[in-house]
Amino acid sequence: MLDLHTRIATLKRPALLARAARFGVDDYRREVHLRRILGRDSLPRSGPALMQLLDVEAVMDMQRKDNAASYRPARHVEVLIAILGEAHLLRSTTPHVVGGKTP
């Protein structure tokens, strides 16, 4: 199984979706955005949140590819922004590992 950072790094999405997400990540506020996306009052830590967001995004990407009537590009961008935001939070709170050891 791929680690979270590898899963995020290997996401291949249309350039317009990716650019919109990168543009919006500076305004990401997990208390507002993550709560709305996951529909939960209590928020999980960044790792579990990322796993949930990646699952939600995978469904949205299938809908996009299938031209499903329920697909909403703005919602897809919102989820991609949350993925980028949570990944940034996870990186900033996880010790950097070098050669299998924490410096």
Backbone hydrogen bonds in HBPLUS format (Angstrom, degrees):
<---DONOR---> <-ACCEPTOR-->    atom                        ^
c    i                          cat <-CA-CA->   ^        H-A-AA   ^      H-
h    n   atom  resd res      DA  || num        DHA   H-A  angle D-A-AA Bond
n    s   type  num  typ     dist DA aas  dist angle  dist       angle   num
A0007-ARG N   A0003-ASP O   2.97 MM   4  6.27 160.8  2.00 156.3 162.3     1
A0008-ILE N   A0004-LEU O   2.96 MM   4  6.20 157.7  2.01 151.4 157.0     2
A0009-ALA N   A0005-HIS O   2.91 MM   4  6.05 160.7  1.95 143.8 149.8     3
A0010-THR N   A0006-THR O   2.96 MM   4  6.08 138.8  2.13 146.7 156.4     4
A0011-LEU N   A0008-ILE O   3.18 MM   3  5.40 164.5  2.21 108.4 113.1     5
A0017-LEU N   A0014-PRO O   3.07 MM   3  5.53 118.6  2.47 109.8 123.4     6
A0018-ALA N   A0014-PRO O   3.06 MM   4  6.36 167.8  2.07 159.2 163.0     7
A0019-ARG N   A0015-ALA O   2.82 MM   4  5.94 165.6  1.84 154.7 158.6     8
A0020-ALA N   A0016-LEU O   3.04 MM   4  6.09 160.7  2.08 143.3 148.9     9
A0021-ALA N   A0017-LEU O   3.01 MM   4  6.21 155.7  2.07 148.3 154.8    10
A0022-ARG N   A0018-ALA O   2.96 MM   4  6.23 162.0  2.00 151.4 156.1    11
A0023-PHE N   A0019-ARG O   2.92 MM   4  6.08 153.6  1.99 148.4 155.9    12
A0024-GLY N   A0020-ALA O   3.05 MM   4  6.22 146.7  2.17 142.1 150.3    13
A0025-VAL N   A0021-ALA O   3.07 MM   4  6.09 127.9  2.36 147.7 159.3    14
A0027-ASP N   A0024-GLY O   3.07 MM   3  5.72 150.9  2.16 118.8 126.3    15
A0028-TYR N   A0025-VAL O   3.12 MM   3  5.09 166.7  2.14 108.6 111.3    16
A0032-VAL N   A0029-ARG O   3.02 MM   3  5.61 136.3  2.22 115.7 126.6    17
A0033-HIS N   A0029-ARG O   2.78 MM   4  5.79 157.6  1.83 170.5 168.9    18
A0034-LEU N   A0030-ARG O   2.98 MM   4  4.79 131.4  2.23 112.8 127.3    19
A0036-ARG N   A0032-VAL O   3.19 MM   4  6.32 152.7  2.27 139.4 146.7    20
A0037-ILE N   A0033-HIS O   2.94 MM   4  6.19 162.7  1.97 153.5 158.2    21
A0038-LEU N   A0034-LEU O   2.88 MM   4  5.93 174.3  1.88 157.2 159.1    22
A0039-GLY N   A0035-ARG O   2.83 MM   4  5.46 129.3  2.08 131.7 144.5    23
A0049-ALA N   A0045-ARG O   2.95 MM   4  6.00 156.7  2.00 156.2 163.7    24
A0050-LEU N   A0046-SER O   2.82 MM   4  5.93 154.4  1.88 147.8 154.1    25
A0051-MET N   A0047-GLY O   3.11 MM   4  6.48 156.0  2.17 150.9 157.2    26
A0052-GLN N   A0048-PRO O   3.09 MM   4  6.38 159.9  2.13 148.6 153.2    27
A0053-LEU N   A0049-ALA O   2.82 MM   4  6.06 162.0  1.86 153.4 159.2    28
A0054-LEU N   A0050-LEU O   2.83 MM   4  5.97 159.2  1.87 152.9 157.8    29
A0055-ASP N   A0051-MET O   3.14 MM   4  6.36 150.1  2.23 140.9 148.4    30
A0056-VAL N   A0052-GLN O   2.95 MM   4  6.26 160.3  1.99 152.8 158.1    31
A0057-GLU N   A0053-LEU O   2.81 MM   4  5.98 162.5  1.84 151.8 157.0    32
A0058-ALA N   A0054-LEU O   2.94 MM   4  6.04 149.3  2.04 140.1 147.9    33
A0059-VAL N   A0055-ASP O   3.25 MM   4  6.53 155.0  2.32 146.2 151.4    34
A0060-MET N   A0056-VAL O   3.07 MM   4  6.39 158.7  2.11 147.7 154.0    35
A0061-ASP N   A0057-GLU O   2.80 MM   4  6.05 153.7  1.87 151.5 158.7    36
A0062-MET N   A0058-ALA O   3.05 MM   4  6.30 151.1  2.13 141.8 149.1    37
A0063-GLN N   A0059-VAL O   2.99 MM   4  6.31 156.8  2.04 149.2 155.6    38
A0064-ARG N   A0060-MET O   2.87 MM   4  6.16 153.1  1.94 147.2 154.9    39
A0065-LYS N   A0061-ASP O   2.94 MM   4  6.19 164.2  1.97 150.2 153.4    40
A0066-ASP N   A0062-MET O   2.90 MM   4  6.05 145.5  2.02 145.9 155.7    41
A0068-ALA N   A0063-GLN O   2.95 MM   5  5.03 170.1  1.96 150.4 151.4    42
A0067-ASN N   A0064-ARG O   3.14 MM   3  5.13 159.4  2.18 103.7 109.6    43
A0071-TYR N   A0068-ALA O   3.14 MM   3  5.46 163.9  2.16 110.3 115.4    44
A0075-ARG N   A0072-ARG O   3.11 MM   3  5.39 121.0  2.47 105.8 119.7    45
A0076-HIS N   A0072-ARG O   3.06 MM   4  6.37 153.6  2.13 151.8 160.1    46
A0077-VAL N   A0073-PRO O   2.92 MM   4  6.22 159.2  1.96 154.7 159.2    47
A0078-GLU N   A0074-ALA O   2.98 MM   4  6.22 154.4  2.05 142.1 149.5    48
A0079-VAL N   A0075-ARG O   2.98 MM   4  6.29 153.0  2.06 148.6 154.8    49
A0080-LEU N   A0076-HIS O   2.94 MM   4  6.24 158.4  1.99 150.1 156.4    50
A0081-ILE N   A0077-VAL O   2.83 MM   4  6.07 155.2  1.89 153.5 160.1    51
A0082-ALA N   A0078-GLU O   3.05 MM   4  6.32 156.1  2.11 142.1 148.4    52
A0083-ILE N   A0079-VAL O   2.93 MM   4  6.24 151.5  2.01 147.6 155.7    53
A0084-LEU N   A0080-LEU O   3.00 MM   4  6.30 165.8  2.02 151.7 154.4    54
A0085-GLY N   A0081-ILE O   2.85 MM   4  6.05 162.1  1.88 153.6 159.3    55
A0086-GLU N   A0082-ALA O   2.83 MM   4  5.92 165.8  1.85 151.4 155.0    56
A0087-ALA N   A0083-ILE O   2.91 MM   4  6.01 154.4  1.97 147.5 155.1    57
A0088-HIS N   A0084-LEU O   3.00 MM   4  6.20 153.0  2.08 144.1 151.0    58
A0089-LEU N   A0085-GLY O   3.02 MM   4  6.33 157.8  2.07 145.8 151.8    59
A0090-LEU N   A0086-GLU O   2.84 MM   4  6.04 157.4  1.89 149.0 155.2    60
A0091-ARG N   A0087-ALA O   2.92 MM   4  6.13 161.3  1.96 149.0 153.7    61
A0092-SER N   A0088-HIS O   3.01 MM   4  6.23 151.5  2.10 146.0 153.8    62
A0093-THR N   A0089-LEU O   3.14 MM   4  6.31 126.5  2.44 140.0 152.8    63
A0093-THR N   A0090-LEU O   3.23 MM   3  5.27 142.1  2.38  98.0 108.5    64
A0094-THR N   A0090-LEU O   2.98 MM   4  5.94 120.9  2.34 146.6 159.9    65
A0098-VAL N   A0101-LYS O   2.80 MM   3  5.35 163.6  1.83 158.9 153.7    66
A0101-LYS N   A0098-VAL O   2.98 MM   3  5.35 164.6  2.00 116.7 120.9    67
